[in-house]
Amino acid sequence: MGRAENIRREIDTLIGFLIEAGLADDQNFAIRRDAPDGGVEITIPNAEYVSVALRERPYREIYDVLRQERVFNARLADGAMVQMMYVFRGDSIERHRLAYFPSPYLQQFEDQPEIYLQDEIFADVVSKAVVPFPVRFDCDMRGGVPSAFHHPKSHLSLGQYKNCRIPVSAPLTPFWFISFVLRSFYHTAYLRYAEKMPLCSESFDECIEGDERSTLHVQVPLLSR
C-alpha cells in the first residue's frame, strides 16, 4: 500500500472519528485520483472551488461559496469546515493544503449562548471577542516554487494576509492537522475526546531550511504520538 493510500485512509478514519464523537454533522470522504501530470491526488469533491478562498473578497463570501458547494472533508457542528488535500509523486509528498474555515455566523446567536454552551464544541468559539478567520497549512515541494523565508516549503498562513507564511518544520499529516484544530479552537472538546482519536503512524520528513529554523517557526512532531 502506497503512502497516498495511507493518507487517504487516515483522512477517512479521522472524519469517521469526528462524526462518531458528534463533532461533525456533514462530511465528504477523501477521493483518490490520478493527476494530469502523473502524480496522485487525495482530494475532495468540488475541489475546483478551492481557488475562491485565495481571492480578494470578504471572508463571509468565501465561506458561503465553500459551504454551498460543500467543499470540505468535514463540517463541524458549529458550521466550521476543514479541508485536507494532498498530491504525491510516488511515495513522496509534493503538495498539501490543509485548511480550517470557522463559521462567521456564530455571533448571530450571542443573545442565546446557553444553546451553544451546552455542547463542548461551542464552549471556546461563542464569544463576542472571537473574530473568525481562515487558517491554512500549505506545502509545496515543486522546484522553483519554494523560497527561503518568502515562501517556505511548508508554512502556516493566518487570515487572508498575502505574505503571512510562517515556516513549518515538515508537512502535516491529517492526524496532526485535526489535532491542531481541536486543540487550538475547541480545547474543551479536545480534552474530552483526545484519547479517542484514532492512532495514526504516518509522518513526513522535515523540509525546513536552516535559516528558517533560526527564526520563529512551527515544529511538527515526526510521529503521531
C-alpha positions, 0 to 999 in steps of 0.5 A: 500500500502506497503512502497516498493510500495511507493518507487517504485512509487516515483522512477517512478514519479521522472524519469517521472519528469526528462524526462518531464523537458528534463533532461533525454533522456533514462530511465528504470522504477523501477521493483518490485520483490520478493527476494530469501530470502523473502524480496522485491526488487525495482530494475532495469533491468540488475541489475546483472551488478551492481557488475562491478562498485565495481571492480578494473578497470578504471572508463571509463570501468565501465561506458561503461559496465553500459551504454551498458547494460543500467543499470540505472533508468535514463540517463541524457542528458549529458550521466550521469546515476543514479541508485536507488535500494532498498530491504525491509523486510516488511515495513522496509528498509534493503538495498539501493544503490543509485548511480550517474555515470557522463559521462567521455566523456564530455571533448571530446567536450571542443573545442565546449562548446557553444553546451553544454552551451546552455542547463542548464544541461551542464552549471556546468559539461563542464569544463576542471577542472571537473574530473568525478567520481562515487558517491554512497549512500549505506545502509545496515541494515543486522546484522553483516554487519554494523560497527561503523565508518568502515562501517556505516549503511548508508554512502556516498562513493566518487570515487572508494576509498575502505574505503571512507564511510562517515556516513549518518544520515538515508537512502535516499529516491529517492526524496532526492537522485535526489535532491542531484544530481541536486543540487550538479552537475547541480545547474543551472538546479536545480534552474530552475526546483526545484519547479517542482519536484514532492512532495514526503512524504516518509522518513526513520528513522535515523540509525546513531550511536552516535559516528558517529554523533560526527564526520563529517557526512551527515544529511538527512532531515526526510521529503521531504520538 
